[in-house]
């Protein structure tokens, strides 16, 4: 049996922490945020996050609909894939933290930040792998407590995206750094460690 989220508050906090681990990771959406901020200022951050969230909303609805129909049959498989993926993504995050930087080449046009947020997410294979494994598993846990719990998880997840991308855009537009390279790598590494530990605990409780 899969681990159930401890109510709405627990789902919200879990969504925030898991979401922050993903938002912090270097990738095309982070690059789009920095380039957008260089072109139009701090507002690019929330716009990129909104484009990203729009795509995730569609994925969320599709996952909930599909899992709601076949929750009993797919539960163990999703638990295994989700827990294993958390551990793998955690290891990848720790590896990336060794060389990660908060920079983006200013060359080229930033384009529409809403579109950039959606397109960079859709074009990133890790986005789909995450949602088909980790995201699906956590949403299934949330659905065990009701749709409100699953929705709270998504709100926490989006709060992390809007908060981080907004902070990065504001700092970039003001010519400042959100944090030093060393601090960024340390925080990213800590997020990776959290993913590994949570994934291991997830697997243990799911199949204990």
VOPAGU-2260 file (C-alpha; in pm, 1 decimal, decimal comma):
REM VOPAGU-2260
SITE   aa  ch    i         X         Y         Z
SITE  UNK   A    0       0,0       0,0       0,0
SITE  UNK   A    1     133,3     343,7     -89,6
SITE  UNK   A    2     219,7     609,0     165,8
SITE  UNK   A    3     -67,1     855,0     212,3
SITE  UNK   A    4       1,6    1225,4     245,7
SITE  UNK   A    5     -85,6    1358,7     590,8
SITE  UNK   A    6    -374,9    1586,4     496,6
SITE  UNK   A    7    -385,3    1910,8     304,4
SITE  UNK   A    8    -112,2    2086,5     504,7
SITE  UNK   A    9     127,1    1795,7     461,0
SITE  UNK   A   10      56,2    1776,2      89,8
SITE  UNK   A   11     113,0    2150,2      52,7
SITE  UNK   A   12     450,7    2136,4     228,1
SITE  UNK   A   13     556,9    1826,4      38,3
SITE  UNK   A   14     461,0    1988,3    -291,7
SITE  UNK   A   15     661,9    2297,0    -199,5
SITE  UNK   A   16     977,7    2106,0    -109,1
SITE  UNK   A   17     958,9    1863,7    -403,2
SITE  UNK   A   18     874,7    2152,4    -637,4
SITE  UNK   A   19    1167,5    2358,3    -512,2
SITE  UNK   A   20    1401,9    2067,4    -577,4
SITE  UNK   A   21    1290,6    2067,3    -940,8
SITE  UNK   A   22    1276,7    2444,3    -986,6
SITE  UNK   A   23    1630,5    2493,3    -853,6
SITE  UNK   A   24    1780,4    2245,5   -1098,6
SITE  UNK   A   25    1956,0    2397,1   -1400,8
SITE  UNK   A   26    1752,2    2353,1   -1716,3
SITE  UNK   A   27    1587,3    2526,1   -2012,7
SITE  UNK   A   28    1307,3    2681,1   -1805,0
SITE  UNK   A   29    1557,1    2844,8   -1571,2
SITE  UNK   A   30    1751,0    2972,6   -1873,0
SITE  UNK   A   31    1427,3    3111,9   -2021,2
SITE  UNK   A   32    1362,2    3293,6   -1693,6
SITE  UNK   A   33    1704,0    3459,6   -1689,6
SITE  UNK   A   34    1688,6    3557,3   -2056,2
SITE  UNK   A   35    1337,9    3691,8   -2011,5
SITE  UNK   A   36    1447,3    3898,7   -1713,5
SITE  UNK   A   37    1732,3    4046,9   -1916,2
SITE  UNK   A   38    1481,2    4147,5   -2183,9
SITE  UNK   A   39    1182,1    4272,0   -1983,6
SITE  UNK   A   40    1266,6    4274,0   -1613,5
SITE  UNK   A   41    1133,9    4094,1   -1308,0
SITE  UNK   A   42     788,4    4024,4   -1456,1
SITE  UNK   A   43     940,1    3757,3   -1680,8
SITE  UNK   A   44     973,9    3523,7   -1382,1
SITE  UNK   A   45     602,1    3488,6   -1299,3
SITE  UNK   A   46     518,8    3476,0   -1671,4
SITE  UNK   A   47     757,6    3187,2   -1738,1
SITE  UNK   A   48     626,1    3010,8   -1427,4
SITE  UNK   A   49     268,9    3063,3   -1550,9
SITE  UNK   A   50     350,5    2902,5   -1886,4
SITE  UNK   A   51     511,8    2611,7   -1704,3
SITE  UNK   A   52     211,9    2580,4   -1469,2
SITE  UNK   A   53     -35,4    2584,9   -1760,6
SITE  UNK   A   54     128,2    2276,1   -1909,6
SITE  UNK   A   55     141,7    2110,1   -1568,6
SITE  UNK   A   56    -228,1    2178,6   -1516,9
SITE  UNK   A   57    -309,2    1977,8   -1827,6
SITE  UNK   A   58     -76,8    1698,4   -1716,2
SITE  UNK   A   59    -226,3    1708,0   -1365,6
SITE  UNK   A   60    -580,4    1668,2   -1497,6
SITE  UNK   A   61    -476,7    1385,1   -1729,7
SITE  UNK   A   62    -288,0    1203,7   -1454,0
SITE  UNK   A   63    -571,2    1243,0   -1203,0
SITE  UNK   A   64    -828,8    1121,3   -1455,4
SITE  UNK   A   65    -621,6     820,7   -1553,7
SITE  UNK   A   66    -515,6     723,9   -1203,6
SITE  UNK   A   67    -863,7     779,0   -1068,4
SITE  UNK   A   68    -991,9     507,2   -1299,3
SITE  UNK   A   69    -712,5     255,0   -1246,2
SITE  UNK   A   70    -569,8     345,0    -904,9
SITE  UNK   A   71    -598,3      -7,4    -768,6
SITE  UNK   A   72    -417,8    -176,0   -1054,7
SITE  UNK   A   73    -140,8      78,7   -1114,9
SITE  UNK   A   74     -66,0     166,5    -752,4
SITE  UNK   A   75     224,9     -73,4    -684,3
SITE  UNK   A   76     385,4      -8,2   -1023,6
SITE  UNK   A   77     361,1     369,0    -984,5
SITE  UNK   A   78     501,2     342,9    -631,9
SITE  UNK   A   79     801,8     147,9    -754,8
SITE  UNK   A   80     869,3     381,8   -1047,2
SITE  UNK   A   81     809,4     694,5    -841,5
SITE  UNK   A   82    1033,5     595,3    -553,0
SITE  UNK   A   83    1310,9     475,2    -783,4
SITE  UNK   A   84    1285,0     791,8    -991,9
SITE  UNK   A   85    1312,8    1009,2    -680,9
SITE  UNK   A   86    1637,7     835,2    -589,5
SITE  UNK   A   87    1773,0     865,3    -945,8
SITE  UNK   A   88    1673,9    1229,8    -979,5
SITE  UNK   A   89    1828,5    1300,1    -640,9
SITE  UNK   A   90    2157,7    1150,5    -753,8
SITE  UNK   A   91    2145,8    1350,9   -1076,2
SITE  UNK   A   92    2074,5    1668,6    -880,0
SITE  UNK   A   93    2373,8    1611,4    -653,2
SITE  UNK   A   94    2592,9    1549,0    -958,4
SITE  UNK   A   95    2468,6    1866,1   -1129,4
SITE  UNK   A   96    2523,0    2068,9    -812,3
SITE  UNK   A   97    2899,2    2029,6    -849,9
SITE  UNK   A   98    2911,9    2248,6   -1162,0
SITE  UNK   A   99    2576,0    2432,4   -1157,9
SITE  UNK   A  100    2569,4    2809,2   -1217,8
SITE  UNK   A  101    2288,6    3065,7   -1229,6
SITE  UNK   A  102    2380,2    3211,5   -1565,6
SITE  UNK   A  103    2244,3    3228,7   -1919,4
SITE  UNK   A  104    2398,1    3367,7   -2236,1
SITE  UNK   A  105    2224,6    3698,4   -2318,5
SITE  UNK   A  106    2244,9    3632,6   -2692,3
SITE  UNK   A  107    1925,1    3562,2   -2881,9
SITE  UNK   A  108    1571,3    3675,3   -2824,6
SITE  UNK   A  109    1383,3    3581,3   -2510,5
SITE  UNK   A  110    1050,0    3567,2   -2694,7
SITE  UNK   A  111     715,6    3551,4   -2517,9
SITE  UNK   A  112     786,8    3438,5   -2158,8
SITE  UNK   A  113     452,0    3257,2   -2124,9
SITE  UNK   A  114     527,2    3055,3   -2436,3
SITE  UNK   A  115     888,5    3007,3   -2327,9
SITE  UNK   A  116     774,8    2858,9   -1996,6
SITE  UNK   A  117     544,5    2610,3   -2166,4
SITE  UNK   A  118     771,9    2521,5   -2457,9
SITE  UNK   A  119    1089,4    2473,9   -2254,0
SITE  UNK   A  120     896,4    2245,9   -2018,4
SITE  UNK   A  121     738,4    2043,0   -2298,7
SITE  UNK   A  122    1071,8    2008,0   -2477,6
SITE  UNK   A  123    1249,1    1884,4   -2165,0
SITE  UNK   A  124    1238,8    1501,9   -2147,9
SITE  UNK   A  125    1300,8    1512,2   -1773,5
SITE  UNK   A  126     969,6    1697,8   -1731,5
SITE  UNK   A  127     777,5    1403,9   -1878,3
SITE  UNK   A  128     984,9    1141,2   -1700,0
SITE  UNK   A  129     921,6    1322,9   -1370,8
SITE  UNK   A  130     546,8    1340,8   -1422,6
SITE  UNK   A  131     514,1     981,5   -1539,5
SITE  UNK   A  132     700,1     851,3   -1235,9
SITE  UNK   A  133     743,4    1084,8    -936,6
SITE  UNK   A  134     450,0    1313,4   -1009,7
SITE  UNK   A  135     209,9    1030,0   -1083,2
SITE  UNK   A  136     306,3     847,0    -764,9
SITE  UNK   A  137     266,5    1152,1    -541,7
SITE  UNK   A  138     -65,3    1243,8    -701,2
SITE  UNK   A  139    -190,5     891,7    -641,6
SITE  UNK   A  140     -95,9     932,7    -276,6
SITE  UNK   A  141    -282,4    1262,7    -270,6
SITE  UNK   A  142    -592,8    1112,9    -430,4
SITE  UNK   A  143    -603,6     856,4    -150,5
SITE  UNK   A  144    -689,2    1149,6      76,7
SITE  UNK   A  145    -921,2    1320,1    -170,1
SITE  UNK   A  146    -896,1    1560,5    -460,4
SITE  UNK   A  147    -834,2    1852,9    -221,9
SITE  UNK   A  148    -514,1    1687,0     -98,0
SITE  UNK   A  149    -389,4    1629,0    -452,5
SITE  UNK   A  150    -476,9    1991,8    -533,5
SITE  UNK   A  151    -283,5    2111,4    -227,7
SITE  UNK   A  152      21,3    1922,1    -350,4
SITE  UNK   A  153      -1,2    2105,7    -683,3
SITE  UNK   A  154     -44,0    2443,9    -512,8
SITE  UNK   A  155     271,7    2381,5    -311,1
SITE  UNK   A  156     450,6    2269,6    -626,1
SITE  UNK   A  157     349,5    2585,9    -812,4
SITE  UNK   A  158     438,2    2807,6    -515,9
SITE  UNK   A  159     794,2    2678,3    -544,6
SITE  UNK   A  160     804,4    2750,8    -918,9
SITE  UNK   A  161     661,0    3102,6    -893,5
SITE  UNK   A  162     872,0    3185,7    -590,1
SITE  UNK   A  163    1203,9    3067,2    -731,5
SITE  UNK   A  164    1163,2    3187,4   -1089,7
SITE  UNK   A  165    1027,4    3519,8    -963,3
SITE  UNK   A  166    1325,8    3562,2    -731,8
SITE  UNK   A  167    1572,7    3473,0   -1007,8
SITE  UNK   A  168    1408,8    3717,0   -1250,8
SITE  UNK   A  169    1400,8    4000,6    -995,7
SITE  UNK   A  170    1765,4    3950,3    -904,4
SITE  UNK   A  171    1871,8    3922,7   -1269,6
SITE  UNK   A  172    1681,2    4237,3   -1367,7
SITE  UNK   A  173    1844,9    4425,4   -1081,1
SITE  UNK   A  174    2192,4    4311,1   -1178,8
SITE  UNK   A  175    2229,3    4102,7    -863,1
SITE  UNK   A  176    2280,1    3739,3    -779,5
SITE  UNK   A  177    2019,0    3543,0    -588,8
SITE  UNK   A  178    2303,0    3369,5    -407,8
SITE  UNK   A  179    2668,2    3295,4    -462,9
SITE  UNK   A  180    2768,7    3003,5    -683,1
SITE  UNK   A  181    2886,2    2814,5    -376,0
SITE  UNK   A  182    2557,9    2872,2    -192,1
SITE  UNK   A  183    2354,7    2773,4    -496,2
SITE  UNK   A  184    2547,6    2449,2    -536,8
SITE  UNK   A  185    2510,6    2373,4    -165,3
SITE  UNK   A  186    2133,2    2427,5    -168,6
SITE  UNK   A  187    2097,1    2225,1    -488,6
SITE  UNK   A  188    2300,3    1942,0    -339,1
SITE  UNK   A  189    2084,1    1948,0     -25,4
SITE  UNK   A  190    1772,8    1921,1    -243,8
SITE  UNK   A  191    1925,2    1620,4    -419,1
SITE  UNK   A  192    1995,1    1454,0     -85,8
SITE  UNK   A  193    1635,6    1518,7      21,5
SITE  UNK   A  194    1506,4    1353,2    -295,6
SITE  UNK   A  195    1719,6    1044,8    -234,5
SITE  UNK   A  196    1611,4    1010,4     129,0
SITE  UNK   A  197    1245,6    1074,4      50,3
SITE  UNK   A  198    1255,7     830,0    -240,2
SITE  UNK   A  199    1409,8     560,7     -20,7
SITE  UNK   A  200    1149,1     620,1     250,3
SITE  UNK   A  201     875,3     620,3     -13,3
SITE  UNK   A  202     982,0     278,6    -142,0
SITE  UNK   A  203    1016,8     139,6     209,5
SITE  UNK   A  204     671,6     251,8     325,6
SITE  UNK   A  205     505,5     161,9      -2,6
SITE  UNK   A  206     606,9    -201,9       9,9
SITE  UNK   A  207     660,0    -262,6     381,4
